[in-house]
Amino acid sequence: MISSYKDILDFKVFDCTAKEEKVNQFLALLQDPDIKSVLNLYLENFLATSDLRILKRLGGIEAEIEKRKTGEKL
């Protein structure tokens, strides 16, 4: 029988110091102006793609509503 949950969870994935170090490295990278500009580009593209999907879905809904108003078959 297992003595405690700590025995199960005691492996490298849960090493908090390694996570802190990775987070600190990431934050240091974000301070680099070249990295910031590339990251901003990725984020802008992601948001634009996301907005485009929403607009396409709304366009489909509007087209369906218009069809129902005019009495076209679905």
Backbone as XML, in Angstrom:
<?xml version="1.0"?>
<chain id="A" units="angstrom">
  <residue number="1" name="MET">
    <atom name="N" x="0.837" y="-1.177" z="0.000"/>
    <atom name="CA" x="0.000" y="0.000" z="0.000"/>
    <atom name="C" x="0.888" y="1.249" z="0.000"/>
  </residue>
  <residue number="2" name="ILE">
    <atom name="N" x="0.459" y="2.286" z="-0.648"/>
    <atom name="CA" x="1.240" y="3.515" z="-0.766"/>
    <atom name="C" x="1.126" y="4.313" z="0.528"/>
  </residue>
  <residue number="3" name="SER">
    <atom name="N" x="2.285" y="4.796" z="0.998"/>
    <atom name="CA" x="2.295" y="5.486" z="2.283"/>
    <atom name="C" x="1.726" y="6.898" z="2.209"/>
  </residue>
  <residue number="4" name="SER">
    <atom name="N" x="1.999" y="7.600" z="1.107"/>
    <atom name="CA" x="1.458" y="8.956" z="0.994"/>
    <atom name="C" x="1.439" y="9.386" z="-0.461"/>
  </residue>
  <residue number="5" name="TYR">
    <atom name="N" x="0.677" y="10.429" z="-0.739"/>
    <atom name="CA" x="0.622" y="10.970" z="-2.089"/>
    <atom name="C" x="1.942" y="11.643" z="-2.465"/>
  </residue>
  <residue number="6" name="LYS">
    <atom name="N" x="2.679" y="12.103" z="-1.473"/>
    <atom name="CA" x="3.960" y="12.751" z="-1.737"/>
    <atom name="C" x="4.914" y="11.791" z="-2.439"/>
  </residue>
  <residue number="7" name="ASP">
    <atom name="N" x="4.863" y="10.519" z="-2.081"/>
    <atom name="CA" x="5.711" y="9.522" z="-2.729"/>
    <atom name="C" x="5.385" y="9.406" z="-4.218"/>
  </residue>
  <residue number="8" name="ILE">
    <atom name="N" x="4.116" y="9.522" z="-4.568"/>
    <atom name="CA" x="3.698" y="9.420" z="-5.967"/>
    <atom name="C" x="4.127" y="10.654" z="-6.746"/>
  </residue>
  <residue number="9" name="LEU">
    <atom name="N" x="3.961" y="11.817" z="-6.149"/>
    <atom name="CA" x="4.191" y="13.073" z="-6.851"/>
    <atom name="C" x="5.645" y="13.544" z="-6.812"/>
  </residue>
  <residue number="10" name="ASP">
    <atom name="N" x="6.517" y="12.751" z="-6.236"/>
    <atom name="CA" x="7.906" y="13.157" z="-6.106"/>
    <atom name="C" x="8.698" y="12.773" z="-7.357"/>
  </residue>
  <residue number="11" name="PHE">
    <atom name="N" x="8.524" y="13.545" z="-8.435"/>
    <atom name="CA" x="9.320" y="13.344" z="-9.636"/>
    <atom name="C" x="9.559" y="14.680" z="-10.306"/>
  </residue>
  <residue number="12" name="LYS">
    <atom name="N" x="10.404" y="14.710" z="-11.322"/>
    <atom name="CA" x="10.967" y="15.931" z="-11.897"/>
    <atom name="C" x="9.926" y="16.920" z="-12.432"/>
  </residue>
  <residue number="13" name="VAL">
    <atom name="N" x="8.785" y="16.449" z="-12.900"/>
    <atom name="CA" x="7.778" y="17.337" z="-13.484"/>
    <atom name="C" x="7.335" y="18.395" z="-12.482"/>
  </residue>
  <residue number="14" name="PHE">
    <atom name="N" x="7.331" y="18.052" z="-11.214"/>
    <atom name="CA" x="6.857" y="18.974" z="-10.195"/>
    <atom name="C" x="7.991" y="19.717" z="-9.500"/>
  </residue>
  <residue number="15" name="ASP">
    <atom name="N" x="9.132" y="19.818" z="-10.151"/>
    <atom name="CA" x="10.273" y="20.540" z="-9.589"/>
    <atom name="C" x="10.027" y="22.047" z="-9.732"/>
  </residue>
  <residue number="16" name="CYS">
    <atom name="N" x="9.635" y="22.698" z="-8.651"/>
    <atom name="CA" x="9.266" y="24.122" z="-8.685"/>
    <atom name="C" x="10.440" y="25.025" z="-9.035"/>
  </residue>
  <residue number="17" name="THR">
    <atom name="N" x="11.640" y="24.670" z="-8.598"/>
    <atom name="CA" x="12.782" y="25.535" z="-8.909"/>
    <atom name="C" x="13.060" y="25.543" z="-10.400"/>
  </residue>
  <residue number="18" name="ALA">
    <atom name="N" x="12.874" y="24.406" z="-11.066"/>
    <atom name="CA" x="13.073" y="24.356" z="-12.522"/>
    <atom name="C" x="12.023" y="25.209" z="-13.217"/>
  </residue>
  <residue number="19" name="LYS">
    <atom name="N" x="10.791" y="25.177" z="-12.730"/>
    <atom name="CA" x="9.729" y="25.997" z="-13.322"/>
    <atom name="C" x="10.028" y="27.481" z="-13.131"/>
  </residue>
  <residue number="20" name="GLU">
    <atom name="N" x="10.465" y="27.851" z="-11.944"/>
    <atom name="CA" x="10.788" y="29.254" z="-11.676"/>
    <atom name="C" x="11.901" y="29.732" z="-12.595"/>
  </residue>
  <residue number="21" name="GLU">
    <atom name="N" x="12.886" y="28.880" z="-12.803"/>
    <atom name="CA" x="14.007" y="29.243" z="-13.669"/>
    <atom name="C" x="13.529" y="29.445" z="-15.105"/>
  </residue>
  <residue number="22" name="LYS">
    <atom name="N" x="12.659" y="28.568" z="-15.565"/>
    <atom name="CA" x="12.130" y="28.703" z="-16.929"/>
    <atom name="C" x="11.290" y="29.973" z="-17.070"/>
  </residue>
  <residue number="23" name="VAL">
    <atom name="N" x="10.486" y="30.273" z="-16.069"/>
    <atom name="CA" x="9.676" y="31.483" z="-16.097"/>
    <atom name="C" x="10.571" y="32.714" z="-16.116"/>
  </residue>
  <residue number="24" name="ASN">
    <atom name="N" x="11.619" y="32.699" z="-15.313"/>
    <atom name="CA" x="12.550" y="33.835" z="-15.283"/>
    <atom name="C" x="13.256" y="34.007" z="-16.619"/>
  </residue>
  <residue number="25" name="GLN">
    <atom name="N" x="13.626" y="32.905" z="-17.254"/>
    <atom name="CA" x="14.251" y="32.978" z="-18.579"/>
    <atom name="C" x="13.279" y="33.560" z="-19.597"/>
  </residue>
  <residue number="26" name="PHE">
    <atom name="N" x="12.025" y="33.119" z="-19.530"/>
    <atom name="CA" x="10.999" y="33.619" z="-20.443"/>
    <atom name="C" x="10.791" y="35.120" z="-20.250"/>
  </residue>
  <residue number="27" name="LEU">
    <atom name="N" x="10.691" y="35.553" z="-18.999"/>
    <atom name="CA" x="10.499" y="36.973" z="-18.717"/>
    <atom name="C" x="11.699" y="37.793" z="-19.185"/>
  </residue>
  <residue number="28" name="ALA">
    <atom name="N" x="12.889" y="37.240" z="-19.050"/>
    <atom name="CA" x="14.082" y="37.939" z="-19.528"/>
    <atom name="C" x="14.046" y="38.068" z="-21.043"/>
  </residue>
  <residue number="29" name="LEU">
    <atom name="N" x="13.599" y="37.025" z="-21.727"/>
    <atom name="CA" x="13.484" y="37.085" z="-23.192"/>
    <atom name="C" x="12.480" y="38.153" z="-23.628"/>
  </residue>
  <residue number="30" name="LEU">
    <atom name="N" x="11.408" y="38.295" z="-22.865"/>
    <atom name="CA" x="10.384" y="39.284" z="-23.215"/>
    <atom name="C" x="10.900" y="40.710" z="-23.144"/>
  </residue>
  <residue number="31" name="GLN">
    <atom name="N" x="11.969" y="40.926" z="-22.410"/>
    <atom name="CA" x="12.539" y="42.266" z="-22.303"/>
    <atom name="C" x="13.348" y="42.646" z="-23.545"/>
  </residue>
  <residue number="32" name="ASP">
    <atom name="N" x="13.732" y="41.654" z="-24.333"/>
    <atom name="CA" x="14.510" y="41.895" z="-25.559"/>
    <atom name="C" x="13.601" y="42.532" z="-26.611"/>
  </residue>
  <residue number="33" name="PRO">
    <atom name="N" x="13.966" y="43.704" z="-27.155"/>
    <atom name="CA" x="13.115" y="44.394" z="-28.133"/>
    <atom name="C" x="12.825" y="43.557" z="-29.384"/>
  </residue>
  <residue number="34" name="ASP">
    <atom name="N" x="13.798" y="42.763" z="-29.839"/>
    <atom name="CA" x="13.559" y="41.918" z="-31.009"/>
    <atom name="C" x="12.509" y="40.848" z="-30.723"/>
  </residue>
  <residue number="35" name="ILE">
    <atom name="N" x="12.600" y="40.262" z="-29.551"/>
    <atom name="CA" x="11.633" y="39.241" z="-29.152"/>
    <atom name="C" x="10.252" y="39.870" z="-28.995"/>
  </residue>
  <residue number="36" name="LYS">
    <atom name="N" x="10.200" y="41.052" z="-28.390"/>
    <atom name="CA" x="8.915" y="41.742" z="-28.203"/>
    <atom name="C" x="8.219" y="41.986" z="-29.538"/>
  </residue>
  <residue number="37" name="SER">
    <atom name="N" x="8.964" y="42.449" z="-30.528"/>
    <atom name="CA" x="8.338" y="42.748" z="-31.824"/>
    <atom name="C" x="7.814" y="41.486" z="-32.490"/>
  </residue>
  <residue number="38" name="VAL">
    <atom name="N" x="8.564" y="40.391" z="-32.402"/>
    <atom name="CA" x="8.105" y="39.132" z="-32.998"/>
    <atom name="C" x="6.886" y="38.609" z="-32.249"/>
  </residue>
  <residue number="39" name="LEU">
    <atom name="N" x="6.927" y="38.673" z="-30.928"/>
    <atom name="CA" x="5.799" y="38.215" z="-30.125"/>
    <atom name="C" x="4.548" y="39.045" z="-30.423"/>
  </residue>
  <residue number="40" name="ASN">
    <atom name="N" x="4.709" y="40.354" z="-30.542"/>
    <atom name="CA" x="3.572" y="41.213" z="-30.880"/>
    <atom name="C" x="2.989" y="40.844" z="-32.236"/>
  </residue>
  <residue number="41" name="LEU">
    <atom name="N" x="3.842" y="40.522" z="-33.187"/>
    <atom name="CA" x="3.376" y="40.114" z="-34.513"/>
    <atom name="C" x="2.554" y="38.835" z="-34.421"/>
  </residue>
  <residue number="42" name="TYR">
    <atom name="N" x="3.058" y="37.844" z="-33.670"/>
    <atom name="CA" x="2.315" y="36.598" z="-33.487"/>
    <atom name="C" x="0.960" y="36.856" z="-32.827"/>
  </residue>
  <residue number="43" name="LEU">
    <atom name="N" x="0.963" y="37.677" z="-31.784"/>
    <atom name="CA" x="-0.287" y="37.956" z="-31.086"/>
    <atom name="C" x="-1.291" y="38.686" z="-31.977"/>
  </residue>
  <residue number="44" name="GLU">
    <atom name="N" x="-0.819" y="39.650" z="-32.753"/>
    <atom name="CA" x="-1.708" y="40.374" z="-33.660"/>
    <atom name="C" x="-2.302" y="39.436" z="-34.702"/>
  </residue>
  <residue number="45" name="ASN">
    <atom name="N" x="-1.477" y="38.540" z="-35.240"/>
    <atom name="CA" x="-1.975" y="37.573" z="-36.223"/>
    <atom name="C" x="-2.981" y="36.616" z="-35.601"/>
  </residue>
  <residue number="46" name="PHE">
    <atom name="N" x="-2.707" y="36.189" z="-34.384"/>
    <atom name="CA" x="-3.627" y="35.303" z="-33.685"/>
    <atom name="C" x="-4.975" y="35.986" z="-33.470"/>
  </residue>
  <residue number="47" name="LEU">
    <atom name="N" x="-4.924" y="37.225" z="-32.998"/>
    <atom name="CA" x="-6.168" y="37.960" z="-32.747"/>
    <atom name="C" x="-6.927" y="38.230" z="-34.038"/>
  </residue>
  <residue number="48" name="ALA">
    <atom name="N" x="-6.217" y="38.569" z="-35.099"/>
    <atom name="CA" x="-6.869" y="38.826" z="-36.383"/>
    <atom name="C" x="-7.533" y="37.560" z="-36.895"/>
  </residue>
  <residue number="49" name="THR">
    <atom name="N" x="-6.857" y="36.429" z="-36.771"/>
    <atom name="CA" x="-7.434" y="35.155" z="-37.210"/>
    <atom name="C" x="-8.662" y="34.824" z="-36.387"/>
  </residue>
  <residue number="50" name="SER">
    <atom name="N" x="-8.570" y="35.051" z="-35.103"/>
    <atom name="CA" x="-9.687" y="34.793" z="-34.209"/>
    <atom name="C" x="-10.881" y="35.679" z="-34.576"/>
  </residue>
  <residue number="51" name="ASP">
    <atom name="N" x="-10.623" y="36.964" z="-34.793"/>
    <atom name="CA" x="-11.689" y="37.891" z="-35.183"/>
    <atom name="C" x="-12.305" y="37.485" z="-36.510"/>
  </residue>
  <residue number="52" name="LEU">
    <atom name="N" x="-11.480" y="37.040" z="-37.449"/>
    <atom name="CA" x="-11.985" y="36.629" z="-38.758"/>
    <atom name="C" x="-12.922" y="35.434" z="-38.625"/>
  </residue>
  <residue number="53" name="ARG">
    <atom name="N" x="-12.562" y="34.471" z="-37.778"/>
    <atom name="CA" x="-13.448" y="33.315" z="-37.557"/>
    <atom name="C" x="-14.796" y="33.760" z="-37.002"/>
  </residue>
  <residue number="54" name="ILE">
    <atom name="N" x="-14.754" y="34.674" z="-36.044"/>
    <atom name="CA" x="-16.000" y="35.173" z="-35.445"/>
    <atom name="C" x="-16.839" y="35.879" z="-36.502"/>
  </residue>
  <residue number="55" name="LEU">
    <atom name="N" x="-16.202" y="36.709" z="-37.318"/>
    <atom name="CA" x="-16.933" y="37.427" z="-38.360"/>
    <atom name="C" x="-17.540" y="36.469" z="-39.377"/>
  </residue>
  <residue number="56" name="LYS">
    <atom name="N" x="-16.823" y="35.421" z="-39.729"/>
    <atom name="CA" x="-17.361" y="34.432" z="-40.667"/>
    <atom name="C" x="-18.570" y="33.721" z="-40.068"/>
  </residue>
  <residue number="57" name="ARG">
    <atom name="N" x="-18.484" y="33.367" z="-38.786"/>
    <atom name="CA" x="-19.616" y="32.713" z="-38.136"/>
    <atom name="C" x="-20.822" y="33.657" z="-38.085"/>
  </residue>
  <residue number="58" name="LEU">
    <atom name="N" x="-20.578" y="34.922" z="-37.751"/>
    <atom name="CA" x="-21.676" y="35.890" z="-37.722"/>
    <atom name="C" x="-22.278" y="36.078" z="-39.101"/>
  </residue>
  <residue number="59" name="GLY">
    <atom name="N" x="-21.416" y="36.096" z="-40.120"/>
    <atom name="CA" x="-21.911" y="36.216" z="-41.495"/>
    <atom name="C" x="-22.800" y="35.047" z="-41.866"/>
  </residue>
  <residue number="60" name="GLY">
    <atom name="N" x="-22.418" y="33.848" z="-41.450"/>
    <atom name="CA" x="-23.248" y="32.665" z="-41.705"/>
    <atom name="C" x="-24.582" y="32.744" z="-40.998"/>
  </residue>
  <residue number="61" name="ILE">
    <atom name="N" x="-24.569" y="33.217" z="-39.773"/>
    <atom name="CA" x="-25.817" y="33.369" z="-39.010"/>
    <atom name="C" x="-26.703" y="34.413" z="-39.668"/>
  </residue>
  <residue number="62" name="GLU">
    <atom name="N" x="-26.118" y="35.529" z="-40.061"/>
    <atom name="CA" x="-26.895" y="36.579" z="-40.725"/>
    <atom name="C" x="-27.488" y="36.075" z="-42.033"/>
  </residue>
  <residue number="63" name="ALA">
    <atom name="N" x="-26.729" y="35.309" z="-42.791"/>
    <atom name="CA" x="-27.241" y="34.757" z="-44.053"/>
    <atom name="C" x="-28.408" y="33.813" z="-43.782"/>
  </residue>
  <residue number="64" name="GLU">
    <atom name="N" x="-28.295" y="33.007" z="-42.743"/>
    <atom name="CA" x="-29.371" y="32.073" z="-42.393"/>
    <atom name="C" x="-30.617" y="32.832" z="-41.959"/>
  </residue>
  <residue number="65" name="ILE">
    <atom name="N" x="-30.450" y="33.886" z="-41.188"/>
    <atom name="CA" x="-31.594" y="34.696" z="-40.758"/>
    <atom name="C" x="-32.257" y="35.338" z="-41.970"/>
  </residue>
  <residue number="66" name="GLU">
    <atom name="N" x="-31.454" y="35.833" z="-42.884"/>
    <atom name="CA" x="-31.987" y="36.465" z="-44.090"/>
    <atom name="C" x="-32.766" y="35.454" z="-44.935"/>
  </residue>
  <residue number="67" name="LYS">
    <atom name="N" x="-32.258" y="34.225" z="-45.025"/>
    <atom name="CA" x="-32.964" y="33.172" z="-45.763"/>
    <atom name="C" x="-34.330" y="32.918" z="-45.146"/>
  </residue>
  <residue number="68" name="ARG">
    <atom name="N" x="-34.370" y="32.844" z="-43.823"/>
    <atom name="CA" x="-35.638" y="32.566" z="-43.137"/>
    <atom name="C" x="-36.627" y="33.717" z="-43.320"/>
  </residue>
  <residue number="69" name="LYS">
    <atom name="N" x="-36.104" y="34.949" z="-43.358"/>
    <atom name="CA" x="-36.982" y="36.095" z="-43.559"/>
    <atom name="C" x="-37.611" y="36.084" z="-44.943"/>
  </residue>
  <residue number="70" name="THR">
    <atom name="N" x="-36.833" y="35.687" z="-45.942"/>
    <atom name="CA" x="-37.329" y="35.698" z="-47.314"/>
    <atom name="C" x="-38.095" y="34.426" z="-47.652"/>
  </residue>
  <residue number="71" name="GLY">
    <atom name="N" x="-38.093" y="33.442" z="-46.760"/>
    <atom name="CA" x="-38.877" y="32.219" z="-46.968"/>
    <atom name="C" x="-38.169" y="31.165" z="-47.800"/>
  </residue>
  <residue number="72" name="GLU">
    <atom name="N" x="-36.871" y="31.294" z="-48.007"/>
    <atom name="CA" x="-36.152" y="30.264" z="-48.751"/>
    <atom name="C" x="-36.091" y="28.984" z="-47.924"/>
  </residue>
  <residue number="73" name="LYS">
    <atom name="N" x="-35.994" y="27.845" z="-48.641"/>
    <atom name="CA" x="-35.874" y="26.572" z="-47.948"/>
    <atom name="C" x="-34.449" y="26.430" z="-47.416"/>
  </residue>
  <residue number="74" name="LEU">
    <atom name="N" x="-34.338" y="25.749" z="-46.258"/>
    <atom name="CA" x="-33.039" y="25.554" z="-45.611"/>
    <atom name="C" x="-32.279" y="24.418" z="-46.220"/>
  </residue>
</chain>
